[in-house]
Every structure is written in C-alpha cells, then in structure tokens.
Amino acid sequence: MAYKPHNNLGSAYEIRVKDHLEKHWSSYFKGCSIENLDNGEVRLTTPNIDQAGLHGVLNKIRDLNLTLLSVRRTQN
Amino acid sequence: MEGIEAYWLGIPIIKRDNYVINLETRKAAALLAYLALSSPSPLTRENLATMFWPEYDQQHAYANLRRSLYSINRELGPDLIIANREDVMVNPSCLFWQDVNEFHLLLTSVKAHNHESSVCAECIENLEKTVDLYRGSFLEGLNLRDSPEFDQWQYLQRESFFHDLASSLEQLIHAYVFLGEWEKGIKKARHWVSLDYLNENAQRTLIETYAQAGQRSAALHQFNEYTRVLKDELDQPPDGEVMAFYQEIQAGNARKRKGKPVASDTTSHINFSKQPLIKMKLFIPRLHKDYVPRPLLLEKLAQGLKKPLILISAPAGYGKTTLLAEWINSLQKTSAPKPWAICWFSLDAGDNDPMRFLTYLTAALEKVDLKLHAEIQEVIRSSDSIYPNTPLTMLLNDLQDQDQSVLLVLDDYQFINNPTIHDGITFLLEHLPDNVHIVIATRSDPPLPLSRLRARGQLSEIRVEDLRFTSVDITMFLNQVFGLDLSQEQVTKLENRTEGWVAGLQLAAVSMQGRRDIPKFIDAFSGSHRFIMDYLAEEALSQQPLEIQRYLLQTSILERLNDSLCDFVLDVKAKNHVSDPQFPQESSPTSEKNKIRLATLEDLGLFIIPQDDERIWYRYHHLFADLLRTRLQSTFSGLVPILHQRAAMWFEKHGDAEGSIDHSLAAEDWESTSRLIARYIPEYLEKGQMTTVIKWLEQFPQKELFKSPKLCIQVAEMYSQGGMIDQIDPLLDKAEELVSFKKSQGESQDKSLETKLSADEITVIRSMAPILRGLKAVCSGQPQLAMDITQVALQGIPEMNPKELALLFWVQGWAQRSLGNLDLALKLLTKGTEYANQSGAILRDIWTDLGNVTRLVGKLTPAIHILENSLQTNFDEDIQNQGNLSRDESFLSFLYYERNKLDQAFIYAKRALAHTQWWPSHNIIATANASLAQIMLARNDFKGSLYALQKAEEERKNRLLTPFVHSLIDITWVQVWLKQKNWKLLDQWEYTQISTLESKSISNEKIDEYLELRLIMLVRLWIEKTNQDKKKERYETCFSLLERLETNSRNSGRGNSLTVILLYKAIVLFHEERRSEAFKELDGCFAIAEPGDYMRIFLDIGESSQGLICSYLQQPDVIHKKYALEILNEFRNSQLVEKQKEALPETLTSREMDILQLLVEGCSNREMAERLILSEGTIKFHVHNILGKLNAASRTQAIANARELNLI
C-alpha cells in the first residue's frame, strides 16, 4: 500500500547478450521484451527503469551466467 | 568562620568573617596567594616587585607593590600582611585558613598511615575531603599575562596539586574496588577522567573499574569513547597499556573481585546464545560424492593461505562452492596439531543490514571458541551500528589469541551492496592476525581495495579461467562420474560449446544419461545458438520420468525444501482444486514407497543442495531454481497460486508464521492471509516486530483489508503506535460500519461479508474504535474530546475486556496529562497498568507514559526507575530485536540529558534509533533524534546536532505526531539558533510565539504542557537577547510571563517545568539587582531540582545562571550549598571542554603533537631532531607553528597552555 511509483520514469535500455533465450525469461527479466537476433545474439529491451532497476537486470544476467555484450540507453 | 579564609583550588575565593571579599585587582589576589603559599618565609620587596611588575622600572614597581599590599590590608584587616623596608610576609599569628594547607594536612595524615595497598576507613574519609577541597585547578582563571615568572610558579603549583588530587582519586578508587563499592569507585574514576580525559592512567582505571564491577559493556564503551577522543583530539591510537588492558577485559581476565555487580548494567542480562539464527546460513556445504577432484586448484588455495584473502570470483555455476567444499574436506583430513576452525557464512540480500551481518558473522565464528561471543553481540546491539569497527576490533583481538588456524568463508558475497559492510571487511583484512584467513566467493568482484591488496601481495585469486573445466576435467566428469563413454572429439565439442562451464556440463551429463543417440545430441547441442540452460534443461528434464519432472517444477516455488513439505505441496488434489488439464497426472496415487525423496534427487545430480547435516532441509541451486520457476510460470501458471497455498498451509501447521504468510501472500489468497495476519499481529507487535508486519501489509491490498473489521482495528492500532495515527480514520470507520451492519442485519442475512466474528471479537472492535479515536484526539490537541469519546465508550460497553480497559485508561491518562491534571493522569495510568496486568498483555506504552508523567511531575529518579524497570521486564522475556523498547529508551535519553549524563543519554538515544529498525515509529525516530540533537549541542558538536535535528524534522514533516514531539523539535531548533546566534530566525520564531501568546491571553486559557515548553523557551530567548542588547526593559515582559507560567504550572502540578520557571525568575530578578528575591526563587527552584538531580536546566542558560549561583553561594547560611556547588562544578567541567575547542581553533597535527610531547619532556631542538629523524630547521618550523596555534609567546607558555587545554 505504501508503494508509490516514482514520478521520474527512468528510461529504456537495450541490452545484448550472447545465445538465444526462450520467451518465458521475460518474466524473470521483469517484463523485458526478448528478441533473438540472427547473429545468435539476444536483444533484451527493458521497460522504463531507473539505474537501480538496470542494475537489477544486469545482476540477473550475471546470475544466469549469460555473456553480456553491450548496454545502451534507447530513449528517455 | 571568623578570620580570613582563602580557597585557592579553583576560581579563587577569599572570605573575611564569612563574607566574600573581592580584591581590587587580579594582581593583588595573585600577590596574596603567592605570599600565603610562601608563608612563613618572608619575601623581599625587590623580588616581589620584579616578579609581579617586570615591565616597570624599579620605582614604579615598588609603588605598585605598596599599593597592592595596602589594598589587601584594607580589605582583609590591617594585620594580615606585615612588611618592613626590605621584606614582606603573611602574619603568622593571623587567623588565616587556606584550603591548600588543609589539603596538604589531610594528605599527610593519610601518608602517615603508610598503607601498602588499600586504605582504612579514616583514610577514605580524609581522601574524600581532599577531593572535595579540590574545586578546580590552582588559581583557576588567574593568569597574569605580564608576569611570566608568576605564571611559571602558578603552573608548577597547579601541576603539583593536580598530581596530588589524581593520586588521592586513585587511592580512593582502589579502596572502593577492594570493598566492592562499585558505584563509588566508578564515580571517582569518572571524576578523574572528567578532569583529565586524555590521561591514559585515568582512562585505564575507569575502564578497569567498570570491568571489575561487572559492567563490561560500560567498560568497552569507555574504551571506545577514549579511542574516539584520542582520534578526534590528537589523531592517535590508544597507548599500548590501555590496549593491552582492553584485550584483557575481552579475554575475561579482568573479572570482578567481590561484591555484587551494579544492577544498572541491564544489557548484560541478555542471553544472545538463544538468537534464532538460521543455522542453514552457517552450514558448511558437504562435498557431493560424485565430484571431479581439482588438485591444481587445491594447490593454489593452499598457497593462498600465505595471504590474508583468497578471492574466488566467477559467475554462477562454475563450482566455486564445490571447490571450497573439497578444500575444506581436505583441510579437515590433514593431521595438523590442532584442527582448522572452519567458519562458513552464506550471505543473502538481507545481510546488507550491518547489524544482522555482524550478528551472523560472530555466530559463524562460534566454531572458534570465542571468549567474547556474548560481549561482542552486546556491543553490536548497543553501539552505533554505523561504526562496525568496534565489534570487529573485539573479534580480531579474540581471534588473535586463538592457538588454532581459522578459515572464514563468505559465500555469495555478491549480495552485499552496503558500503559499510565493505568497509568493515576491508578493516578486517587490514588487521587480520596471521592465523586467520578469509575466503570470499562471489559472482562479481567486490568493491574492496583489490588492487592495493594485490600490489601488497595480500591477495590470492581464483577466477573463471581457473575454474573452467579443462578437457581432462570434462572427460573425467562425464566418463567416470557419470559413466558415459565419450570420445576426445566429443569432449572437445562440449568444451567449446560450454566453455568449461560446470553447471552446463552437469546438465549435459544428466541429459545424456540413458540416451542412445549421444553423438546426435552433442552435435545438435554444439550447433545450437540457444542459451545453454534453456537447451539443456529441456533435454535434462525430458530425460527424467514425468513424476520427477512434475516434482521439480512444482517444488521450485519453495525457498527451502524438506520431504514432508514437498509431499504436502505436491498433493494439490487434496485441496480439491481442478487440476490443470494440460498437466500429466499419474493415474494412481503414489504409494509411500514410490515417493520421491530429496536425497534421491541429490544423487541424480539435479542441483539440489543439502542445508544441514541431517539432510532434512535442502534448496535448489540458484541457477536451477530460477530456471524451474520460469518454466513453471510459463507452462502451468494456473498452478502456482495453488502450490503457494499448500505451502502456506504446511507452514501454518508447523507454526511458522512468516513462512505461512509469505506463501499466502504469494498465492494472493487474501482470505487466508487476512486470517493469518490477524492471528499473528498481536504476537509480532508485542515482540516489537513492526517492520515485519508492515512488510506483510505492503503486499496486502487495501480492498481486502477493508473486508475484515478485526484486521482494520489491529492495523489502526499499529498505525497509532507507529506515528501514523493520521491514517486510522478510514480503518475505524470501516470496522465500525461492518460490525454495526452485521449487528443490525443479523447473522443469517449476510453471508457475503464472511466476518464470522464471535461476540467477544465484536466487543473488542467496538471498544477499540473509540479508544483509538480518543488517542488521535489527544494527538490533535483535543484532550477534552478524547475524554468525552472514551467516557461514552466506558459507559456504553460494560462488557469491555481488561486489555481494552487498560488502553482506555491509558488514553484518558494521556488526555488528563494534556489537560494539565497530572495527579489524575497518574491515577488513570496506574489504573491502566492494573488492567494490563490483569489482561496478561504487556502493553508497554502505558508503563512508558507512567514514567513520562512522573518526569513531568519533576520526579526524575522514580521516572528513570519506571522506565528502566520496563526495559528490564523485557530482558527477562528474552525476546530478540524488540523494536518497541525504543520508546522507553528515547525517554530515558531525555532523563539522563536532564541530569547532564550525556554519555548515558547518548547511548539510550542511539539504542532507541537502532531499535526503530524493527519498530519504525515516526514519533520515536523524531524524539530520539531531537534528543541526540540536544546532547550533541551540549557536547559542542554543532554539525552533529544539526544533522540529528534535520532528521527529526524530516520525520515530523507533514505528519500528525504527538504534540510533545512537535514542541520538542521546535524548541530544539531554538537551541540550535541560539548557539548559531541566528537572530533573524529567532526573531521570526519569537514573533510567532508572541502571537500565539496574545491569542491565549484574551481568552485567558490554560496553557498546556506543549505550549508551556515553547513559552519557557521564549523566556530563555528573551534573557539571552537581553544579555546581548542590554534592553533591560524587556525583563518586565519576561517577569509577567513567568508569573503567569508559574501559576499555570503550579496548578497543573508540573514540577518539571516549575523548576525552570523559578530559575528564570531568579535570573531575571538577579539581573534587575533584586538579589534577595532572586535567591528566594532560586531556593524554590533548588527545592524541586535537587532531589531530581537536574543539571542541564542550569547549564543550558549558561552564564546567566552561573553568575546567579556564584552570588547565591556568597550569602551566609546558604540552604542548598552542596547542590549549588555541584552545579558550579558541572559548569566548570563543561566549560573546560568548551574552552579547549574555542582556544584551539586549529587542531595540532599528529607530528606537532609528537613535538609538543618532546617539548614537555624538555628536549632541545637538536634532541628532538635526532629522535624524530628530522632536521633542526624542520623542528624549529614545527615549534613555531605550535606556538602560533597555542597562542603562546614561549615554549614554557606553550606547555602551560597545552596543559590547560588538556592536550598533554
């Protein structure tokens, strides 16, 4: 009940990792969309999140031993 | 006493026939002192003239001497000084009493007894008298800047008297310790420290006395205080001897000798060994029987033992834990003379709380026979949790004494993100004894100073490259452990695809077991771009019987598993839920024999890890659990809530409240959650665990809350206790609405509401709603309304239970307190406690407020007694983390502040704040911070004070807190502004108060306690303002307000405020030269203040009261002489500290301190240069700076000034 979303919505990020992921991981990645690319990489697109949220996603990538290739902010 | 009396020890006082005489000049007083102390030897005029007037020519110096001698004789009688042309002396036949003679006489008589160790009763009495005579340093405040020779003489005398005093104190302390009179011994030791707080011997004696009295926590606290002071003042660590002694206390050698320990050391009663620790976190993982030995890595680890830290840093699933298990296994087998002590600590996200981290850390180290375990735990609880270095130092010292090698493993360190903990670990590493080694296993590099450690050769690392399985490892793993028969080529393919990732290889092995087309599998796998886990999990699961697949997926919702729990959860049909049609169910119920056991799964290599030696509790490997959960979610999402429901039922059946509520919340089974929370709230709040309850409620929808009138009331009660009373109305409205609806409709008509309340529960709800509304009315400044509401309830609900009656009288007591009827308030609160006893509930708040009202009456001693008793009750209950102790603690902080016991006040405020972690009441956080702000201000820590006050301000902003808290924060701001001399803000504040006051005078209303606090502060502001601008006409306004406040306070019986009001009246009268009236008021003030030992009220208003009390003491037949002297003594102590801060605007560097020390030893520049290995030029430069900073013209003066500032 006490939870209030912050006004600043943060931004979306595009994260690339190696190896294709099943769609069901998007719930593990807190609502990220998962797109498997032809070059064998995966593009994870986060919803608008703040820095702490981004670190949360990166930690989850680490915890699955996925190989992180790049992180890029897409828009505000 | 007839004749002349001279008091030289302290600010000089000279009396003639009991009247205080002020000599014309300071020099005359100095001259008299010099003559008196030199008596009976005569002194030549020549010497005296050159000594006191060195800057004059002989003729003028002689003239000055004559004039001074004449003025002395004029004031003190013509016979006191006798002089001829050459010599001057004090007349030996005069009645001339001097404190210094008495001082020496007493000491001589003690010396004559020639006691070897402890002294006799007569000597104790004489020593006590000696100590009493010493009011302060010799001729305090009587420095003659123009007479260095006198200054030097005075300095030597001062040192010699102080030395005698210190040795008297020391003898007394030893005597009291010998007799087991701890309190007296401690008092003397504290006295000594307060006079000479950088003195190692004094500090050590105090610490030692505490330790011998059995007050270990006080001893350790004093040590920390000393360390802090040394650090702050001199930037130095404690001396070797104190350190050595400190270690002795830790080792438990410094035990008490005889007598009873003092009861005030309450914390030592806590038995920490009963802490409900999760043993699993400290469980050393066992080595699975099927593992690949890694001799190279073991060798590397063994080499790593030469260094303090081994870091194993690699992503999940690289076998970090398994490697450690293998290593520990081998360490335990080696035939060392003494076995290794292996201490394991698996971290999780909850360990980011430093207090919890330290608690678990020390518990992990219990494997080593730590002598100080309980002690350290106590320090962790009681001390400031922001500085974990104290308990860590204790740990280190304890570990150092072990004759055994210790290995401390911190597994899953990646969960730690709190910098305080990283700092603590860095501190540990930097001070680690040789016999202790730390291993950190983590998925990402910790923010410790790794490069520094590397450069110093203090770090050994095992990283992902080391951990990857080589083709040899893989061959062994797959062919020998899993019994496969793979070719070298196939192994290489797997190695390339998995990059030696152990978890991947294990899944591959499970997938390949029993498979015929292994080459095809390997080809397909190595050609795939899918995430290894996705690919292999599917394969591995598909290789398992359906039964096991189902088991794994469905039990993945559990954080920890055991067979009974898993069986229960899997039995989803029992709940009579429609089973998911997609999911394959076995046709026949599984018989006992066929049931899957966790141990079997462990054997299959299915990532299941035992959590204890008995193999009862297990958990899935994090990686595997994540994988299973996402699969469960995506395939059988409908089943998830049902599984959680089953888990909740199992935990409920086994009495695990948190397990059941967590799963119930996850199941979104609101009905059960509501029932469970309602059941456990009273227990959790009684145990002080508000934070846990708040966490539950955050996940519980309000809509659902509104369905249960019982829960509404309970939550409203919790909000009231947590300073969120402004949120209770909707809850109470809803509860009453539901109950009355139910009552009017009758049970049969409304089944949809599902209230299912018993008659008794309805009574509770009907009682509690008006009680809580009454409480809110009190907080909103409407005490009469509170009385009315509760009175109606009292009459309207004759069947009210004792617990609610207790609370009702508590609210009424509070209302009467606000109405200014303290007698009645005390009666009602006492009645409340009687009903509380009857009800069997603790109802801590009632006791706390009883203590509080007792404080308001002005009886500090009983108030402290009530509150400390209330805390004590709790220690007996042996409940941990009791957050609701914080309320008692915050008020105790005030009481000790009032007595100027700043250390105790500080500890209580800090403890209160530490406890609010489990009891986040805005009222308490604000109160404790305001108290801290006042304490820091009294300690001249302006920054710290402002910081604490800002925190208090944040807490109260936009909240309806108790009126007391609001007033308290307001007046603390004024205190801060007064210190700042921020007249602009003070004027604004003054203006607001005056308008409030004006509105009150029209209606001639009673002034309540809360406005009274502000108005008294207003008078203080006026007094201090008048000291500045000298507009004495303001005193009239002061006086009339004070008169009104006095009548008002007397009518209410508020001794606590009356004593301040009378003091201020006395000050105003004194300023107006109406002395005898002033002293009469002061006697009135003392009459209340003395039994309560009030101190701060005098100190806070500063010089105004000091001057008053000094003059008061000069009258004949002073009634409260002893107390008045005590107050002046406190003034002196606090001014000494202040003086040091003010006189030394620039602190000396540690190098300058070294040099200062050598100056004291009388070293020449050359000697200093040799000893410090510096050039003479550098020494000169430093000495020059020291003289500048100490505002001294010569080295001797620098030493004198430094001593005066307690720098050396």
Interface residues (C-beta under 8 A of the other chain):
Chain A: M1 A2 Y3 D19 H20 L21 E22 K23 H24 W25 S27 Y28 N36 G40 V42 N59 R62 D63 L64 N65 L66
Chain B: P315 A316 G317 Y318 Q414 R443 S444 W501 A503 H529 R530 F531 I532 M533 D534 H622 L623 D626 R629 T630 R631 Q633 S634 I694 L697 E698 F700 P701 Q702
